[in-house]
Amino acid sequence: MSTIIDGLEKTTKTEIAELLACIESYTPANWVGQTVKSLANIFRKNAKKTVIPAGLNVLYEAKVDELVRTPHDILMSRARNDIVKYGKRVGVRGGSDDMLSVSMMRAVSALYGKQHYSVMSPAEMADDLTVKCKNRGVNKIKRLPAIWGIVAIVIIIITLFLLIYISHKLSGYGIPQSQINKIRLFVIAIGLISEVIWFLSTKKKLSLEKLAYVIAVGGTGYGKTFSVSIDETTISKIDQDLSTRYEAGLRALHTIAGQIDLIRSQIKSLSENNDRLSAEIKKDDEYLRTLNISLSESNADVSFINNQIKEKESEKIRKKESILQGENTISQAKDAIKHFDEQKIALRKILVGQISKLWISSYSELNLLNGFFESMVDSCEWNAFEKIERRLIELLRAQDPQALGEPSTNDQLFIKFSTKQECGQIFYKVDKKINLTGVLRGLPKPDDIALGEDDLRRVLIEYGIIKDAQEPVSTGGISAKKIINSLAVKLKESQVKLNDLSHQNAQLVVEKETLNLEIASKEAEKERLEEERDELKSQLEKSIVDEAERLELQAKLNELNKKISELENDLKDKKIEIDNLNKTYEEKYQKLLTDIKQGHAEIKNLEAAISEKVSVIGALNQENEKLKNNNDKLESDIYLKQKLLDERRKKLDSQGAKATELNNIIEKLESEKKYDEGVIQAQATQITQNEEKQKQLKKEISVLEEAKNKVQEIITLQDNKISQLQRDKEKLENELKSSTILKENKILNEFKNAFKTASSEIDIAVPWLGKYASDEFPDLMESCLKRNVKIKIRYGLKDDNKDKDYSDSRLREKIAKKEMPGTRFEWSVKNIMDLHKRFDKEYPGMFISYRHRSHSKLMMVDNKYYIIGSLNYLSYQRDGSGWGELAEKSENSTVIKTLYDMYFSFEKTKPENDLGI
């Protein structure tokens, strides 16, 4: 790799002279010396003596003139010494030019944030730092010594002032001189420590600025890019079809690995569940022994104990069945892992062979070990291969490859790489050759790498891992495989609907409770307004007022009527909304019941298919029996014909005169015998074929029986889950109603108090974020974030009319042009983005938002209590609307867990994802 030092070699003598003069002139010591000279010049001028030119710039110009006359090789030697000298202050390591250059760049990267450069190679770092350091200029270097000196003088002055002040002030209070002396020493110590800290920090900063100047000069002097271009890689020269095929192979390999990991996690979960059930069975056995002992007691309630024994025995049986089922599933899962492992090993071998063949021939100077390629195809996506190859080329070009890497375990070094999707590390050792040992991916695989089942099969067929076998033709109607696949799709659809319904269960209850509370608050407001209206009517009827007052009262009455009418419309809308919620849920519920009933019908279809195949097996058995009987008869005929042939041949030998007639008879018998033998052979083949068909049918029957049992089990579980859903829904509704009712002011007080008392997490679900979310609320948030309290906000209800033309691109355009968003939904997204801009940098990961349609108005604090009601916490006017808002507060632990899992289990932190930017 070409280095910054190589770039310095290519600079002109004047550029090197200016660099060295700047480094050596602008130091704190030189500033002190030149400042003293400048002060001396004041006295010289007053004494009318010759003034000696002074100042760091004068010293700089003199050094430039001196250095320009020095040979270039001496200048370069001096430059290396200066780099090492100033580099030691900031941790730069000397040694080879590569080591010095890389170490210097890593130190200077601190000026721009080391994280930015953490995944860059030294060559990429050199390109980036050259531009940034060149724009930095030398003004900072020239200013730093003067800034240091001025601040140092200020510290001295402050220290002296404090000493004089203390001596004067404290002596007046009669404090002993020994105490005053101790205070003086303390002030002097503080002053000295401040001077030392200031000097060391300035010295480090000045060293970094000077090294940045070296990088700017060296990088510019090099005259071209340090890093490897894509055109230099072999990856870029691969045919497009081949690269597409290889990328698909990699994705297939990672998909299979993901499937294996998933199955292993499921096996672990099933094993843990079996262990738990086994432990429970042991406890049940102990309990049963206790119950049996208690039966012998004189005062025992025999009926009750027998019922307990019966329940516990049936529970034991159920647990044992679950364990057995789990063991069967684990056994099948292990077989699946073995199958996938075989595919994985075969595919990896092909992929490793292709890339190793390409790179080993291209980079013979490198020792590319097999483990290197295997770790690379296991860990990395195709778009990382080109970046890895660039790192290999950089290692080849380096005079000192060890300088490019950072130390790792086992005497290994690593060099980093990154793409948009991933980052990782390339491990290597250096002896006579560069030994590449492996690649490690630093981030988890993205979710979108997995292939679908059809695409995976296509890729595996393309690579020859599996054969493109046609569906076996079944003699018994539709094949077992097709029946089971069709049924599996239907069961999966039912399960998806069941999971969706289960997911919506708690949400439905919460939405209904929110709407009921809104209805209650609006009905209370309506009653209040009707009372006010009746009072006004009474005043109009009874009071003797002038015409102006009457008109005013009439206007108020009209206004009240209008408000009541609006409330009635709102109430009507809310009730319709509840009806729609119930209707939607009921439709899904009934559709699911229909699917489950269809599942029961499919079991009958399976039984019919099994019966059909059994009858085909019976028919084949009958056919085989007939063929065997026919063959026995033919073999008997052949035996008789053979006997007759032998007799005729004897006669032919003894009766020469009748030879012709006998020959004709013999030929006829021979012909009939051959025909019978042919028939026997054909029928034997038919019997063999029938037996093969029987084996296939029996295999399909076995598969269908197993599928039927599994389907029956799944449908039973789904039946139970549907019943449980209804029970859970009713239980949740009852538990929600057992809460404390809060009214408007108390709701607001509870809301604000939560931000003062929360210790771990506050969760808020609202339809929209209005003005309050951008004025008072951020300060409340910050008070919690400072205490490390996490805040989650779920939001994003769209209005079907106002937001129907909404698009992410349109909102981004509005925000970019600083236009005011038009709808409440757009305001919500803008407010969320503003909150993230304010808090994400200072409190990373502590504020999390999630956009999801919901009308719920819910708040949870530390998973200890929740408040649900009609109040929108983040858009409601804080001075009170007088609408009589209502809410329920509860500490019910069951409901808290359900609501949290339903509404706040998300970990989405980037609002840009909501906008697609």
N, C-alpha and C positions, 0 to 999 in steps of 0.2 A: 504493500500500500504506500502510495506517495503521502508524505507527511507535511505538516506546517514547516518543519525544519527544511525540507526539500524546497518549499516555496521561498524561504529566506535566502537559500543559496542562489535562487534565480533573480533576486531583487538587485537593483542598481546600488552602487557604493553610496550614493547620496541618501537613498531610502534607508539603508542600514545605519548610516551615520546619524540620521535624524531620529531613528528608533532608539539607538543606544544613548544618544544625547538626552532624549526625553526620559528614558528610564533612569539614567544616572544623575540627571540634574534635579529633577523634581522629587526631592526627599525632604522629610522633616528637618534633618540635620542641616541640609543646604539652606533651607528656608531660614533657620535660626541664624546661620552665618551671614547670609545676604541681608537679613533684617538688621543685624548689628552693624554691618557695613553702611547700610542706608542711614541709620541713626548717626553713625560717625561722620557721614558726609554733611549732615546738618551742622555739626560743630566745625568741620573743615570749611564749610562755606562761610560761616560766621567769622572764622579766623582768617578768611581770605586765602586759604590754601587750596591746592589742586584737588578737585572732587574725583574720587575713583568710581567708575561705573559699577553699579551694584544692582542686584535683582536676579531672580531665577531665570528670567528670559535672557539676561546678559550672559549668565553662566551657560545656558542652553546654546546660544549662538556661538560662543567660544568653543564649546565641545564639538559642535557640528564642524566648524572650521578645522579643528584638530583631527577629528576622525575621518574627514574626507580625504586627508592626505595619507591615511593608514591603508596598507594592503588589505584586499578583500578577505583573504583567508584568516588574517589576524582579527578582522572585524567579526567574522563568523564565530571564531573561537571565543571572542569576548561576549558575543551575543548569547552563546550557549551557557557561558558562565553566569551571565546576568539572569538568564531564564531559570537556571538551577537555583541561584541565590534567592531570587524573589519567589520562586515556586515553593521552596521549603517552607515558607511562611503559611502557605495555603495547602500543604500536603501533596505537592507535585513530586513524583518520583523521577529520579534521573535514570541513567543507564543508556540504552540505545536511543537513537533518534525517534524510533517508533514509540518506545515507552515514554520518552519525554513529551512527545507531541500529544499522545493520547491522554496522559495524566494531566497535562496542562489544559486540554479542552474540557475534561471532566470537571476540573476545578473552576474554570471560567463559566461553565454552564450554570453555576449557582447564581450568576447575575441575572439569569433569565428563567429560573425555575428548573431544577434538575429533573423533575418528573417528565417534562417535555422531551428531554433527551435520553430518558432511561431505556427506551427501546430502539434508539438509533445506533447504527454502527459508527465507528470512529470516522469513516469517510463521509457518511451522511452528516455527522456532527460538524466536521470540518467545513462542509459546504454551507450549512446553515449558520454557523458561528462566524464564518468569514463575512457574510453579508451584514449580520447584526452588529458585529464588532466594528466593521468599517463605518457604519452609520453612527456609531457611538462617538467617534472622534477622540481627540486628545485633550479637550477642554477640561474634562473631569479630572484627568491626571494633573493638569496645571493648577487647578483650583484647590485640590485636596490638601497639599502642604500648608497653604495659607489658611484654609478653614481650620485645620488642626491647630496651627499656631494661635489663631485668634481665640478659639474656644479654650485652649490651654491657659492663655493669659487671663481670660474671663474667670476660669476656675480658680486661679491664683488670687485674683482680686477679690472674689467672693470669700475665699478662705481667710484672707487677711482682714477683710471687713468684719467677718464673724468673730475673729480673734480679738480685734479691738473692741467690738461691741460687747462681747461677753465679759472681757476684762473690766470695762467701764460699768456695765449694767449690774453684773453680779457682785462686784465689790461694794456697791451701794446697799445691798441687802444683808451685809454682814456675813456672807458665806466665807468659810475659811479659805486661805490662799491655796492650801493643798488640794481642795476640791476644785477650785478654779483652774489650777494647773492640769488636773486630770481631764477637765472638759476641754481645755486648750489642746491637749495631746490628742483627744478624740477627734476634734475638728480638723487638726493637722492630718491625722490618719485618714479621715474621710476624704480630704482634699487630695492626698497622695494617691489613694486608691482610685479616685475619679480620674486623676491624671494618667495613671497607668492603664486603666481600662480604656480611656479615650485614645491613648497612644496606640495600644495594641489593636483596637478596632480600626483605627485609621490606617495603621500599617498593613493590616490584612486587606482592607478595601483598596488601598493604593496598589498593593501587589496584584490583586485581581484585575484592576484597571490596566496596569502595565502589561500583564499577560494577554489581556483582550486586545491591546494594541499590537502585540507580537502576532497574534492570530490574524488580525486584520491585514498586517503587512505581508505575512507569510502566505496567507490564503490568496491575496490579490496577486502577489508575485508569482504564484504557481500558474496562474493564467487560464486554468480550465478546471472542470469539476473533479473532485477527488473520488466521488462515489462511482460505482459500477452502473453503467446504463443497461436498460433491458435488452438492447440489441446485442450485448456481449454474451448473453446467456443462451444455453442450448435449448432451454424450455421455450424461448420465444420462436425458435426455428422449427418446432414440432408442427406437423400438419394439424389443421383445425379439427378434423374428424377424429384423429388419434387423441388429441388433448381432451375433446369432449367425451370420448369413450373412457379415457383414463379417469377423468373427473367423476363420471358416473360410477365407475368401479370403486373409487374411494368412498363415495357417498354410500354405496351398497355395503362396503366393509364397515363403515361407521354405524350404519343402520342395524346390521347384524350384531355388532358389539353392543349397541343400545338395547336390542332385544334380549341379549344374554344378560346384561346388567339388570334389566327389568325383571326377568324371570328369576334371577338369583335373589333379588330383593323380595319378590313374592314368596319364594321358598323360605327365606329367612322369616318373613312375617307368619307364614303358615306353621313353621316349626315352633316359633315362639307361642303361637296360639295353641298348638298341640300340647306344648309343655305346660301352659297355663291350665288347659283343660285336665291334663293328667294330675296336676297338683290339686285341682278342685275335686277330682274324683277321689283322691286320697282323703281329702277333708270330708267328702260325702260318706266314705266308708267309716270314718271315725264317728261321724254324726249318727250313722245308721246303727253302729254298735252301741252307742249311747242310748238310742231309742229302744233297741231290743232289750237292753238291760232294764230300762225304765218300765218296760211292759210287765216285768216280774214283781214290781212294787205293788203293795196292797191298795194304795190310793190312786193308782194310775188311771188316766182317762184313756181306756183302750181304743175306743173309736177314733179319738183325735190322733193318738200316736200311730195307729194303723194307717190313717190317711196321710200322715206325715211320711211314714215309711214308703207308702205307695208313690207319693209325689217325688220323693228323693230317688227311688229306684228308677222311675221313668225318666227323671232328669239325668241320672247316670247313664242310662241306655242312650239317651239323646247325645250326651257328650261323647260316649264311646263311638257312636256312629259318626259324629263330627270328626273325631280323631282319625277314624278309618278313612273317611272321605278325604281328609287333609293329607294322609299318608299316600293315598292313591294319586291325588293331585301332585304331590311332591315327586312321586315316582315318574309320572308323566312329564312333569316339568324338567326333571333331570335328563330324561330321554330327549326332550326338546333341546336342552342345552348341548347335549352331545351332538345332535344333528346340526345345530347352528355352529358349533365349534368346528365341525368338519368343513362346513361351507366357508367359515371365516379363515381357517388355515389355508385352504385351497386357493381362495381369492387373494389372500395376502401374499402367498408365494408367487402368484402371477404378477401382482403389482410391484412387489419388491424386485422381481427379476427384470421387469421392463425398465424401471428407473435406475437400477444398479448398472444394467448394461449400458445405458446412456451416459451416466456420469463417470463410471470407472474408466471407460474408454476416453472420455474427454478430459478427466483430471487424474492422470496417472501419478502425478506428484503427490497426491493425497492418498492416505490409507483409509478408504471408506469401508468400515467394518459392516458386517451383515446386520448387527444389532442397530446400527445407525439407520439403515433403510427401513427396518421393521418398525422402529419407534416413530419414524417420520410418517409412514403410511397409516399407522395406528392413530397418531395424534393430530395430523395436520390436514387441512383442506388443500385442494389443488392450487388455489391462488396463493398459498404460502410457499409453494415449491420454488417459484421464481425468486422470491425474497431470500430463501435459504441459499439458493445457488449464488446469488450476489455475495452473500457472506462468505461462501467458499472461495470465490474469486478474490475477495479482499484478503483472506488468510493466505492465499497463494502469493499475492503480490507483496505481502509484508516481509520486510527484512527480519523482523522480530515478531513472529505470530503471537508469542505469549503476551506482547504488549496490548493486543487488541481485546483480550479476554479479561473477565473478572474471575477471581478464584472461587472454586466450588469444593465439594468434598472429594476424597480419594485422589488428591493431587490433580484434579481436572480443572479446566477453565471453561467458561461459557461466554458466548457472544449472543446478544439478543436480536430479535427481529420482530416486526409487527406488520399486520395488514388491517384492513377495516374490520374484519371479522374476528381476528385472533392475534395474540402475541405469544412468543415462546422463546426458548433458549436452545442454542446448539452447543453441545458439550464436546470438548476435544482435549487431547494431550499432545505435547510436543516432545519428540526425542530426535531421531534422525529424520523422521517424517512427521507430518501433521496427521494424527490419528483421530478421525471423527468417530465418536462413540455413541452418540444418541441425540434425539430431539425431544424436548419436553414442552408441551403446550401449557401456557400460563393461565389461560382462561378456559372455562367449560365450553363444550361444543355448543354452537347456536342451535336453537330449537328447529330451524328450518332445514337442517342438513338431511333429515331422515327421508327415505324414499317410501312411497306407498307400496302396498303389497304387490300390485301389478307391475309397477316400475322395477321393484326389486327382483321379481321373478324374471322380467325381461333382461335385466343386466346379467343376472346369474346364468341365464341361458346363453346370452351373447358371449360370456367368458367360458362357457363349457362346464360350469360348476354343476348344473343340473340339466337334464335332458328335456326337450320340448315334447313330452309325451302327450299323446291324444287321450281324451277321456275314454276309459275302457267301456266297451260295449257290453251292456248287461242283457242277459236273456230274460230277466224278470221285470220287464217294463222299465221305469225310470231307475237309474243307478243310485246306489246308496249314497255315493258322494254328492250327487246332485240334490238328492232329497235333503241331506243334512246341511249342505251349503245354503239351500233355500230357507230352511228352517232357522239356521243360525242368523241369517240376515233379519228375519222377522223378529227373532228373540232379541237381537241387538237393538232393533228399532224400538221394541217395547221397553227395553232397559233404558235406552236414551230418554224415552218419554217419561219413564218412572223417575229417573234421576232428575229430569227437568222439573217434574211436578214436585219432587221432594225439595229441590232447590227453591221453588217458588212458594212452598208451603208457608214458611215463616214470613217471607216477604208479603204474601197475601194478607196474613193476619195483621202484620204491622201496618200495611197500607190501609186496611179496613179500620184498624183502631185509630190511625191518624185522621182518617176521613170522619169517623164517628165523633171524635173529639172536636173536629172542625164544625161538624153539624151541631153538636151540643153548644159550642160557643156562639155559633150564628143564631141558633134558636133562642139562646139566652139574650143575645143582643136584640133579636127581633121582639121578644117579650118586653124588653126595656123600652124599645122605640114605640111599641103599641101602647104601653102605659103612658108614655110621654104624649103620644098622639091623642089618646082619650082625654088626658088632662087639658090639652089645648082645645079640643072640641068643647069640653065642658066650659072652659073660659069664654069661648066664642058664644056659647048658648046663654050663659048666665050673666056674664059681665056686661056692664053698660060702659062701653068704650067708644071713643070717637072713631071716625072712619079710618084715619091713618093707622091707629093701633090695630083696628080690625084687619086692615090689609096686611100689616106686618105679621099678625098671628096667623092669618090665612096662608101667607107665604111660607111661614115656618111649618104649618100643617102640610102644605104641598111637598115641602122638602122631606119631611118625615115619611110621607106616603111613598115618595120616590125611593128613599132608602129602604123602606120595608119591602117595596116591590123588588128592589135589587137583591135584598137578602133572600127573599122567597125564591128568586131565580137561582141564586147561588146554592141555596139548600136543595132545590130541585136538581141542579147539576151534580152536586155532591152525592145525592142519593142515586142518581143515574150512574155515577162513577162506581159506587159500591155495587150496584146491580150488575154493571159490566164486569167488574172484578170477579164477582161470584159466578157470573155466566161463563166467563172465559175459563175460570178454574173448573167449573162443572163440566164444560165441554171437553176439556183435556182429560178430566177424570173419567168421563163416560167413554171417551175414545180409548183410553188405556184399558178400561174394563173390557171393551170390545176386543182389543188386541189379546188380552189374557184369555178370553173365551175362545178366540181363534187359535191360541196356543193349545188349549184343551182339544180343539177339533184336530189340530195338527198331530197330536199324539195318536188320535184314532186313525189318521192317515198313515202314520208310521206303522201302526199295528196292521193296517190293511196291506201296506207294502210288504211287511214281514210275512203276512199270511199268503200273499200272492207268490212270494219267492219260495215259501215252503211248499205250496201246491206245485210250482214248477219243478222243484226238486223231486216231489212225488211222481210227477209225470215222467221225468227223466229216469227215475228208478224203474218204472213200469216198462219204458222203452228199452232200457238196458236188459231187463229180464227177458223180454221178447227176443231181443237180439242174441242173448246168450243161449236161449232155448233153440232158436233157429240155427245158431252155430253148432250146437250139439247134434242137431238132426243132420245138418250138412256133413259134419265130421263122420257120423254113422254111415251116411250115403257114400262118402268117399272111401270109407273102410270096405264097404260091400263091393263097390266098383273096383277097388284095388284087388280084392279077392277074385272077382270075376275076370279081371285082366290077367291075373296069374294063371287061372284055369285055361283061358283062351290061348295064352302063349304056349302052355303045355300041349294043347290040342294042335296048335300050329306046328309045333315041332314034330308031332306024330302023324299028322294028316297033311301031307304035301299037296294033295289034289284040291282040297278045299282052302288053300292058302289065301286066295284073293278075298273070299267072303269073310274069313276070319280076320284078315288084316283090316277090312272095313269096319268090322265090329270093334276091334281093338282101338282104331283111331277115334271112333265115336266115343268109346269109353274114356279114352285119354282126354278128349276135348271136354267132355262133361265134368271130368275130375278137375281139370284146370279151372273151368268156370266156377265150380263150387269153391275151390280154394281161393279164387279172386273175391267171391262174395264174402267168404269168411274173413279175409284180410280187410275188406272195406268195412264190414260190420264191427270188427275188432277196433279199427280206427275210430268209428263212430262211438263205440263204447268209451274209448279213451277220452274223446272230446267231451262226451257227456259227463264223465267223471270230473274233468277239469272245470266244466260249467258248474257242476254241483259244489266243487270246492270254492269257486268264486262266489256262488250264491250263499253258501254257508258263511263265508267271510263277511259278505254284505249283511247277512242277517245278524251276525255278531256285532257288526258296527252299528246297525240300526237299533238293536236291543240296547247297546251302551248309550247311543244317542237318545233313545226314548227315556231311559232312566235319568240321564242328565237333564233333558228337557222337562221331565216331570218335576225334578228337584228345583230347577230354575223357576218354573211356573208356580210351584208351591211357595217358594221364597217371595216371588212377586205378589202372589195373593196375600201373603202375610204382611208384606211391606205396604200394600195398599191399605189394608185394615189399620196398620200402625200409623200410616199417614193421617188418616181421619182422626184416630185417637190423639195423635200429637197435636193436630190442629186444634181440636177441642180443648186439650189440656193447656195449650199456649194461650188460647183466647181467655180461658178461665183465670190463668195465672196473671195475665195482663190486667184483668179487671180487679185484681186484689191489691191494687196500688194506691198510693196517696195522691189525691187530686190537688194540683196547684193552679192558681189563677195568675193572671197576667203579670203583675208586679213581682210575685214570688218566683215566677218562671225566670224573669230577667235577673233577679237577685241570685237564683241558683246558678244561672248561666255564668254570671261574672264571678261568683264565689268559686266555681269549679276551677277557674284559671288561677286562683290564689292558693287552692288546697291540693290540687292534683300532684301526684308524686311520680307517676310513670307514664301515663298515656291518656289523652283526651281524644275521643272519636265523635265526629259530627257528620250526620247525613241530612242534607237539605236539597230542595229542588234547584234553588238558584242562589247566587251570591250577588247581593246588591250593594248599595252605597255603604252600608255599615261595614262590609268586608274590606273596604278600602280606606276607612278613616279611623274609627276607634279599635276595631278588631285586631289589626296588626300589632298594636301595642300590647293587647292582652296575650296574643300569641308569643310575642318576644319574652314576656315575663315568664312564660312556661318553658320556652326553649332554652333560656338561660339556666334553668334548673334541670336541664336534660330530660324534660318531659316531652315525649313524642306526641305529635298532633297529626291525625288523619282526617281528611275531609272527602266525603263522597258526595258528588253533585252531578248536575247535567240533565235536567228534565227539559225536553224540547216541547214547544207548542206546535201541535200538528198543523196549525194554520200559519202562524208567524214564522216558524222555522222550517217550513217545507222546502224553501229554496236555499237553505243553509248549506254551505260547503266550507271545508277546511281552507281551501285556497282563497276563498272570498274573505274569510276572517283574517287570514294572514296578510292579505292585501290591505285590509282596513287598518290593521295594527301597524303595518309598515308605513302607511300614509298618515298615521296618527288620527284616523277618522274615529268618531265615536261609534262603537258597535250599536246596532239598532235594537236587538231583542234582549230579553232577560237572559236567555241562554248564552248569547254572545258576550254579554257583560260578565257572566259567570266565568267563562273561559279566560277572558282578559284579566279578571281579578285574580284568578288562580295563578296565571302566569306572572302577574306582578308580585304576588306573595312569594312565589318560588324565586324570582329574581332578587327579592329582598333577603330571603333567609337561607337559600341553598348553600351559598358560599361559606357563610359564617357558621351555619348549623347543618352540615351535610348529613343527609339521611334521616333527619329528625322531623321534617315536614313532608308528609306523603299525601298525594291526592289521587283520586280515581274518578273518571267520568263514566257515569252509568245512569240510565234513565230510571228515576224513582221519585215518587211524590212524598216519600217518608220524611218526617221531621223528627230526628232522633239524636240523642246525645248520650254517650257513655263515658264514665270517668273511672279510670284505674281498674276497669272490670269489677267495680264494687257496686255501682248503681247506674241506672239509666233513667233518662227523662224522655218520654215520647208524647207528642201532642200536636196541636194545630199551629204552634208558633214556628215561623221560619227564622231560625236563630241568626242567620247572616244577611237577611235583607229587610227584616222588620224594623220599623222606625223606633229608635230607642226611647223616645219621649212618650210612648204609649199611644195606641190607636183608639182605645176605648171599645174595641171589638169583643172584649171579654174572652181573650185567648185562654184555652185550657190545656193542661198537660198532666200526665201521670208519672210519678216518681216511684221507683221500686228497687229493692235490693235482692230480688228473687234470682238465685244463682243459676237455676235451670234456664230461665228466660235470658239472662245475661249471656250465657254461653251460646245459646241458639242465635241470639241477635248478633253477637260478635262474629260468629262463624259465617253468618248470612251476609252481613253488611261490611265488616271491617277486617277480613282476613287478607286483604290485598296488600301488596308491597310494591306498588307502582309509584315511582318518584318523579318521573319526568313529564311535565305537562306538554312538552313538545310532541310526545307520543300521541297525546289527544288530538293534536293538530296535524299530525303526520309530518312534522318538520324536525 
